[in-house]
Amino acid sequence: MKLNKPKFWDENISFFSILLFPLSLLVLIYIFFKKKFTKTDKFKIPVICFGNIYIGGTGKTPSSILLANELVRLGKNPVIVRKYYSGHLDEHYLIKENFKNFILNKSRVDGMKKAEKANYDSIILDDGFQDYKIKKNLNVVCFNRNQLVGNGLVLPSGPLRENLSSLKYAHIVLINGKKDSDFEKKILNVNKNLKIFYSIYRPLNIDQFRDKNLFAVAGIGNPDNFFKLIEDYDLNILKKIIYPDHYKFSKIEIQNISDEAKKKGCQVVMTEKDYFKIKDFSINDIKYLKVSLEVDRKDELLKIISRLYD
């Protein structure tokens, strides 16, 4: 059974969000006590955390990879540490394919201790803003401009892991998409010391999809962002096929999509993250959109991060 993200999470306050609000209050109480009573582990090397408060689709993994590669270019030796989740193999693949120093562990703290014992000079934590056991030197919180905070409510009545007020523990906010002055004002009211940066995705192989009708398949946190990226380059999506984030495709599902696309003279295109999960199916006519992440004022961001090494 496919369970997609509820639409009311990204709409104004609705009947369903009100109905679920008592459960959200329990989540907030749990978060309060967890923050208050969790013992914090400190590390000898800098810890840079890329996290989010909106659940999924904010670009924290691509941002982690980008920073890691930029630090290597500057002569540093960072490692990306990520907690192992059996259902998140797609994101593990993305990191392994794009950065060599990677530690995956069922415990973030244990993984970070391994990194500390190895010959690394810093840790990039992919996810973990809500892991209160870890003392971070720099918290980067990622948002996507298309969703931002949705309806502004905490799970399950909304899409937030915790309230926007948690940004008082952040140092940098990285927004994927166009500039949003109103949102900047809103988060600066929470934390006036925040440094705000923007990023965009640029397709690298867009030309191979021109002049074709597309079946666009996405099993990511916010599939509409993938579809919008394709449409922003004036490509024609004939059919949009949505699956839940980290969805485990079966070969028969993908074969059926491929067969239907062929009958209609269409090309199937997926995200790179989704393509990893089906590449062993040997269905050769499935392609993926390769993208690069670009950060505006990147040198300024790197200057802030480089201070951690002083």
FIKOLKOL-299011 format. One record per residue: residue in one letter; x, y, z of N, C-alpha, C in turn. Coordinates in steps of 0.1 Angstrom, whole numbers, plus 5000, padded with zeros to 4 digits. Layout:
residues N
AXYZXYZXYZ;...
END
This chain:
residues 310
M500849885000500050005000500950125000;K500550224991501350354991500750455000;L501550515008501150615018501850745014;N501250835007501850965003501651065014;K502451175013502351285023500951345022;P500251365034498951425033498951565027;K497951595019497951725012497651835022;F496951805033496551915042497751965050;W498851895049500151945056500652075049;D500352085037500852205030499752305026;E498652295033497552385031497252465044;N496352555043495952625055495352535066;I495252575078494652495088493352435084;S493252295085492052225080491452145091;F490352075087489651995096490551885102;F491351825093492251715097493351755106;S493851875103494951925112494451955126;I493252015126492552035139492351905147;L491851815140491451685145492751615152;L493851635145495151565150495951655159;F495451775162496251865170496551815184;P495651745191496051695204497251605204;L497351525193498551435192499851525190;S499651635183500851725181501251785194;L500351815202500651865216501451765224;L501151635222501851535229503351525224;V503451545210504751545204505551665210;L504951775211505651895216506151875231;I505251815238505651785252506851685253;Y506751585244507851485244509151555240;I509151645230510351715225510851805237;F510051865244510451955255511251875265;F510751765270511351685280512651615274;K512651575262513751515256514951615255;K514651735251515651845251516251875265;K515351875275515651915288516551805295;F516351675293516951575300517951485293;T518151515280519151435272520551485275;K521451395278522851425280523551445267;T524351545266525051585253526451525252;D526751465241528151425238528851525230;K530151565235530951655227532051585220;F532551645209533551585201534751675199;K535851615197537151695196537251765182;I536551715172536651785159535351855156;P535351955147534152025145533051935139;V531751965143530651895139529651995132;I529451965119528552055111527351975107;C526152015112524951935110524052005099;F523651925089522651965080521351895083;G520351975088519151915092517951985086;N516751955092515552025088514552025099;I513452105097512352085106511152045098;Y511052065085510052015076510451875072;I509551775074509951635072510151595058;G511351595053511651545040511651645029;G512451625019512451705007513051845008;T513951865017514551995019515952005013;G516551895009517851905002519051895012;K518851835024519951835033521051735029;T520651625022521751525018522551585006;P521951644996522751704985523551824991;S523051895001523852005007525051955015;S524851845022525951775029527051735019;I526651675008527651624998528351744992;L527651854989528251974983529252034992;L528952045005529852105014531052015016;A530851885017531951795019533051805008;N532551814995533451824984534151964983;E533452064988534052194988535152204999;L534952135010535952135020537152065016;V536951955009538151875003538851964994;R538152044986538852134976539652234984;L539252274996540052365004541152305013;G541352175010542452105017542052035031;K540752035033540251965046539951825043;N539751745054539451605053538251565061;P537051605056535851585064535251445061;V534351395069533651275067532151295069;I531351235061529951245063529451125071;V528751155082528251055091526651065090;R526150945089524650935088524150815095;K523050825102522350715109521750625099;Y521950495101521450385092519950365094;Y519250375083517850345083517650245071;S517050125074516950025063516150075052;G515250165054514350215043514950335036;H516150375039516750495033517950465025;L517950345018519150305011519450394999;D518350464994518550554983519450674986;E519250724998520150835002521550795006;H521650675011523050615014523750605000;Y523050564990523650544977524150684971;L523350784973523650914968524950964974;I525150944987526350984994527550904989;K527450774988528550684984528950714970;E528050754961528350774947529050914946;N528851004955529351144953530351184963;F530651104973531751144983532351014989;K533651014990534350884994534350865009;N534350965017534450955032533050945038;F532650825041531250815045531150705056;I530550735068530350645078528850625081;L528350505080526950475082526850385094;N526050425104525950355117524550365122;K524150255129522850255135522750365146;S523850405152523950505162524750625156;R524250745156524950855151526250875160;V526050865173527150895182528250795180;D527950665179528950565176529650595163;G528950635153529550665140530450785141;M530050875149530950995151532150965159;K532050875168533250835176534250765167;K533750685157534650615148535350725139;A534550825135535150935127536251005135;E536051025148536951095156538251015158;K538150885158539350795160540150785147;A539450805135540050805122540750935120;N541350945108542151065105541351175098;Y540151205103539351305098539451435106;D539251555100539351675107538051745110;S536951685105535651735108534551635104;I533351655110532251565108531151645102;I530651595090529351655084528251555088;L527351605095526251515100525051535090;D524751435083523651445073522351395081;D521551495085520451485094520951475108;G520051515117520451505131520151635139;F519451735133519151855140518351825153;Q517551725152516751685163517351575172;D518651545170519351455178520051535189;Y519451545201519951635211521051575219;K521451455216522651395223523951445218;I523851515206525151555200525251705200;K526451745205526851885205527351925191;K526652015184527152055171527752195172;N528852215164529452345163528752435153;L528052375144527352455134526052385129;N524952445131523652385126523152455114;V523052385103522552435090521152375089;V520152455089518752405087518252435073;C517852325066517452335052515952345050;F515552435041514152445037514052445022;N512852405017512552425003511552535001;R511852624992510952744990509552704987;N509352594980507952554976507052514988;Q507652464999506852425010507152505023;L508452545025508852625037508452545049;V507352585056506852515068505452455067;G504952455054503652395052502552475060;N501752405068500752465076501252515089;G502552495091503152545104503052465116;L502352345115502152265126503052145127;V503252095139504051975142503351845139;L504051745135503451615133502551565144;P501451505141500951465128499951555122;S499651675128498751765122499351855112;G500751845111501451925101502751855098;P503551915089504751845084506051875092;L505951945104507151985111507551885121;R508851865122509451775133509451845146;E509551975146509452065158509052205153;N508752295163508252425159509452505153;L508952615146509952705140510852775151;S510352775163511152835174512452755176;S512552635171513752555172514952625165;L514652715156515752785148516552875157;K516252885170517052965179518352885182;Y518352755178519552665180520352655167;A519852725156520452715143521452835141;H522452815132523352915129523152965114;I522752875106522552905091521252845087;V520552915078519352855071519752855056;L519552745050519752725036518452695029;I517952785020516652775014516852734999;N516352624995516352584981515252644973;G515652744964514552804956514852954956;K513753034952513853174950513853244964;K514353364964514453454976513053474981;D512853474994511553495001511853595013;S511653725010511853825021510953805033;D509653765030508753755041509153635051;F509653525045510053415053511353455060;E512253525054513453575061513153655073;K512153745072511753825083511253735094;K510453645091509753555100510853475108;I511853415102512853335109513853425116;L514053545111514953635118514353685131;N513053685132512353725144512553615155;V512753495150513053385159514553385164;N515453415154516853415157517553525148;K517753645154518253755146519753735141;N520353635146521753605143521953505131;L520753455126520853365115521453415103;K522253335096522753375083521953295073;I521453365063520553305053521153295039;F521153175034521653145020520653075012;Y520853084999519853024989520652924980;S519952824976520552724967519552694956;I520052644944519152594933519752464928;Y518852384922519252264914519352304900;R520352264893520552274879520652144872;P519752114863519851984856521151984847;L521751864847522951854839522751774826;N521651704825521451624812520051654807;I519551784808518251814804517951804789;D519051814781518851814766518351674761;Q518651574768518251434763516751414765;F516051514772514651494774513851594766;R514551684758513851774750513051714738;D511951774735511151724723510651584726;K510451554739509851424742508751444752;N507751364751506751354762507251264773;L507051304785507651234796506651174806;F506951054811506350994823507351024834;A506951114843507851154854507551074867;V508451004872508250914884509050974895;A508450984907509151044919508650974931;G509650914939509350864952510250934962;I509951074963510751154972509851234981;G510551314990509751385000508751474995;N509151554985508251654978508351634963;P507551544957507651514943507351634934;D506451724939506151834931507351924928;N508351924936509551994933510251944921;F510251804920510951744909510151774896;F508851764896508051794885508151944880;K508252034890508352174887509752204881;L510752134885512052154880512052114865;I511452004861511351964847510552064839;E509452104845508552204837509152344836;D510052374846510752504845511652514832;Y512052404827512852394815512052364803;D510752394804509852384792509752244786;L509852144795509652004791508251964794;N507751874786506351834787506151694794;I505551704806505151584814503751544810;L503651424804502351374800501751304812;K502551244821501951174832502951184844;K502351224856503151224868502751114877;I503751034881503550914889504250934903;I503450934913503950974927503950844936;Y505050824943505250724953505750794966;P505550724977506050784990507550794990;D508050874999509550895000510150765004;H511250734998512050605000511350484996;Y510350494987509550384983510450274977;K510150144980510850034974510049984962;F510550014950509849974938510049824936;S509049764929509149624925509449634910;K510049524905510349524890509149534882;I508049464886506849464878506249604877;E506249674888505749814888506449894877;I507849894878508549974868508449924854;Q508349794852508149734839506749784833;N505749784842504449834837504449974833;I505150054841505250204837506050214824;S507150134822507950144810507050104798;D506349994800505449944789504450044785;E503750104795502750204792503350334785;A504550374789505250484783505550454768;K506050334766506450294752505150304743;K504050254748502850254740502450394736;K502750484745502350624742503450714736;G504550644733505750714727506350804737;C506450774749506950864760508250804766;Q509050894772510250864779509950864794;V510450764801510350764816511550834822;V511250924831512350994838512150994853;M513150964860513050954875514151054881;T514051064894515151134902516251034903;E517451084905518650994906518450904918;K517950964929517650884941516750764939;D515750784931514850674927515450574918;Y516250624909516850534899517850434905;F518450474916519350374923518550254927;K517250264931516550154936516050064925;I516150104912515650024901516749984891;K517950034893519050014883519349864880;D519149784890519449644888518349564881;F517249634878516149564871516349544856;S517449604851517849584837516749634827;I516049744831515049804822515749924816;N516249904804517250004799516650134794;D515350144792514850264787514350364798;I514750334810514450424821515650514823;K515450644824516550744826516250824838;Y517250894843517150984855517651124851;L517151224858517551354857518751384867;K519851404861521051434869521151584872;V521251624885521251764889522451794897;S522851924897523851974906523252074915;L523752094927523252194936524252304936;E523752424935524552544935524052644946;V525052694954524652784965525152924962;D524153014963524453154961525353204973;R526353284970527253334980528053224987;K528353124979529053004984530353034991;D531053134986532353164993532153225007;E531053295008530753355021530353245031;L529553145026529253025034530452955039;L531352925029532552855032533452925042;K533453055041534253135050533753125065;I532453115066531853095080532252955085;I532152855076532452715081533952705083;S534752765076536252755077536752805091;R535952895097536352945110536352835121;L535552725118535552615128536852545129;Y537752565119539052495119540152575125;D539852705129540852795135541252745149;
END
